[in-house]
Amino acid sequence: MSLLQLKTIGAVVGPRKPEALEVVCQLREWLRARGIELRAANAVATQAQCAPLAESDGVLAEDVDLIVVLGGDGTMLGASRLVGERQIPVLGVNFGWLGYLTEFTLEEMFSALEDVCAGKLFVEERMMIDVSLNRGGETVLTSRALNDAVVTKAAPTRMIEIESYINGMFVNSFRADGMIVATPTGSTAYSLSAGGPIVHPSMPAILLTPICPHTLSNRPVVVPGESVVELVFKRAGEDLMLTIDGQQGIELLHDDRITLRRSQTTFNIVRPANRNYFEVLRTKLKWGVGSRE
């Protein structure tokens, strides 16, 4: 990681994390002693007595040198929308449960910031996917996902019929309860719970994982990251939803077409230099560590 000249740092705090407010105040004092300004999102700025982060339509509207996230992976997903196309490094401090994305503990936060200033940590670029929804020839939604775009039923009804295409070529007509289109980062999220594979986050790939397929031969598919994925819904009830990263949703209609492709924008995560991806998997998935000779 190259040396960062930190002048302004933004803090994003997860919802229902009142214990993080005290940490924001500690962070403000720590940064102030080093001549660095702290800005915080939403009401946290008022409570922590620091400047608010300027936003426009939910996207950061000012330049900051680093974002510090105090929360869980859901807060990191929200931060990926907040930074928009600005590829600002993001350092996640885990206040949640699993913490695949928020890798630093609270005890590691200040030493990690010292290492950021010294250029001792590195930034890992995570692939994202651009999602667009076309209805009757018009684009009614554009968004970007760090984890996944998921099509599910809001209530128990008949199965969904999903025609899938890769680069314009017909792949299959999936009959299932839904479909997950995930990034490698999202391979350890909902896709994993639905039986999808774990894909290393450095790999450029897109995962298609059917949810409870009604034919056992309909298995998850992994395609190259540069592929263009299209989903068309030939059988859709009124309760069918498209959800982006579990946080944005829109109702789907018959013959809607979703197009997903690799985004030119990456989400840049500050990671510990002494911690590798497989260590994270062993810890979070509670894998047993066998003897090593």
CORWO-V58142 format. One record per backbone hydrogen bond with DSSP energy under -1.0 kcal/mol. CO is the residue of the C=O (numbers start at 1). NH is the residue of the N-H. E is the energy in kcal/mol with one decimal. If there is no record, write none. Layout:
co: [CO CO]
nh: [NH NH]
e: [E E]
This chain:
co: [4 7 8 9 10 11 12 17 18 20 21 22 23 24 25 26 27 28 29 31 31 32 37 39 40 41 42 43 44 45 51 54 56 59 66 67 68 69 70 71 72 73 74 75 76 78 79 82 83 86 89 90 91 92 93 101 104 106 108 109 110 111 112 113 114 115 116 122 124 126 128 129 130 131 132 133 133 134 135 138 141 143 145 147 148 149 150 151 152 160 161 161 162 163 164 165 166 169 172 174 175 176 178 179 180 181 182 184 186 189 190 191 192 200 203 204 206 207 208 209 211 215 217 221 223 224 228 229 230 231 232 233 235 237 239 240 241 242 243 244 244 248 250 253 256 257 258 259 260 261 267 268 269 271 272 276 277 278 279 280 281 282]
nh: [6 37 65 39 68 41 70 20 21 24 25 26 27 28 29 30 31 32 33 34 36 35 9 11 53 44 45 47 48 50 40 61 59 56 10 91 12 93 14 95 76 77 78 79 80 82 83 60 86 88 67 270 69 104 71 103 94 109 112 113 114 115 116 117 118 120 119 271 269 267 263 145 261 143 259 140 141 257 138 135 133 131 129 183 245 181 243 179 241 176 234 235 174 232 171 230 169 166 164 162 214 160 211 151 209 149 207 187 189 193 194 196 195 203 205 225 223 182 221 180 177 218 219 208 206 227 167 260 165 258 163 255 161 240 154 252 152 250 150 247 248 244 242 256 233 134 231 132 229 130 126 90 124 122 275 280 281 282 283 284 285 287]
e: [-1.1 -2.7 -2.7 -2.7 -3.3 -2.0 -3.1 -1.9 -1.1 -2.2 -2.0 -2.0 -2.8 -2.6 -1.9 -2.4 -2.6 -2.5 -1.9 -1.4 -2.7 -1.6 -2.8 -2.8 -1.9 -1.1 -1.3 -2.0 -2.7 -2.6 -2.3 -3.1 -1.3 -2.8 -2.7 -3.2 -2.5 -3.5 -2.7 -3.5 -1.5 -2.2 -1.9 -2.1 -1.7 -2.0 -2.4 -4.1 -2.4 -2.2 -2.3 -3.0 -2.8 -2.0 -2.2 -1.3 -3.1 -1.1 -2.4 -2.2 -2.0 -2.1 -2.3 -2.2 -1.6 -2.9 -1.1 -2.7 -2.5 -2.3 -2.8 -2.8 -1.8 -2.6 -2.7 -2.7 -1.0 -2.4 -1.4 -3.4 -2.5 -3.0 -2.4 -2.4 -2.9 -2.7 -2.8 -1.9 -2.9 -1.9 -1.4 -1.1 -2.7 -2.6 -3.0 -2.5 -2.2 -2.6 -2.6 -3.1 -3.2 -2.9 -2.5 -3.0 -3.0 -2.4 -2.7 -1.0 -1.8 -1.4 -1.6 -3.1 -1.6 -2.1 -1.1 -1.9 -2.7 -2.2 -2.6 -2.2 -2.7 -2.1 -1.3 -3.1 -2.3 -1.9 -2.8 -3.0 -2.4 -2.7 -2.9 -3.3 -1.2 -1.2 -2.5 -3.0 -2.0 -2.0 -2.9 -2.5 -1.6 -3.1 -2.9 -2.0 -1.5 -3.2 -2.4 -2.3 -2.9 -3.0 -2.7 -2.4 -3.1 -1.2 -1.0 -1.7 -2.3 -2.6 -2.2 -3.1 -2.7 -1.2]
